[in-house]
Amino acid sequence: MDGILVVDKPQGMTSHDVVDFLRRRFRLKKVGHAGTLDPMATGVLVMLIGACTKLSARFTADEKAYEGTITLGAVSDTGDACGAITPTGAPVTPTRERIEAAFRQFEGEIDQRPPMYAAVKVGGKKLYELARKGVTVTVEPRRITISSLAIRSIELPRVSFALTCSKGTYVRQLAVDIGESLGCGAYLSALRRTRSGPFAIDGAVSLEELRQMTAAGLSARLLAP
């Protein structure tokens, strides 16, 4: 069985959990994904099955689109709601104009430093492995592109946004950087990927649907390479 499957990843699962689920549920030998989603995040996860696993590099490089929410006035050791959250004590009273100005700072080509809780390797060790041991290292920033970053709603302390960005963008680090710019701290409290390259959430299948699906049904849902 060869093809591309667009899955709507649920919250709480890692991208590799979805790989394992498909392998076990449909007895597949070759399954991969194109573009990791953190456990907290939901939405489009492009799954590559059979010979299509060779296309991983092509689809991983695609532009991604997200909808999310940041919460001001607190920080997280992971940058998102999965970590230990600590209120900063700073007043959360920025005007809409200040928030919009802070968001605009991060549009276009920018240098972003990966968060400590990331799979990036330094000296052969993944950053999150070092972070769990209490080891902090300096990571070189990486050039990314934020094509668009728009505020959807403001209900302090929460700010909802829509984002389109390049491969390698850490949205939770973006939330942290916006919080620092506003002087009150912030963490990413919700995130949903709505598009990865040409694959949109409207064409995604849920895990509940997959649990009810036969192998023939799965084959019918696969997109041809």
C-alpha positions, 0 to 999 in steps of 0.5 A: 500500500503506497500513498499520502494520508492527511490525518487530523492529529488529536491533542496529547499524541506525538507525531510518532504515536500516529505513525505507530497507530497506523502501523498497528491498525493496518499492519503497515511496514513503512509509515512516516510523517512530513513535519512534526506536531508537538503533543499539545498541537492538533491538526494536519499531519501528513502521513507517508505510506509505503514508497511515499516515505521517500518523499519526506524531505519534499513535503517537510519543506512545505509552508505551514499554516496555523491557528493558535492562542497565546496567554499573556502574563505567565511563562512555561518552561517548554513554551507551551501549555504542556510545561510548568507554568509560572505567572510573571506578576507583570500587569497584563494591560497592553493596548491592541495597538501595542499587541499589534506592534509586537506581532508586526516585529516578527513578520518577514524573514527573522532569526529564531533561536530554537527552544530548549525543549526541541528535537534539535541536536547539539553535540549529538544530544537532542535539546529536550534531553539536555533540558530534562537533565537541567543542562542549558546550552547556547543554540545558534538562531535559524533563519525562518520566514513568517509570511503572515501573522494576524491577530484574530481576537484579543480577550486578555490575557489571551490573544488568538492569531493566524500564522503562515510560516516556513519550515523550522518555525517554532510557534511556541518560541514565537509566543515566548518572544512576543511575550518578552516584547510586551514585557509581561511574558507569554506561552502558547496555550493552543495550536492547530495546524490548518495546512501543510503545503497543499494539504488542508484540514478539510481533507484530513481524516480523524483517528476515530474514523481510522479506527472504524476503517478497513484496509480497503477504506484506507486505501481509498483515502490515500492520495496518489504520489 
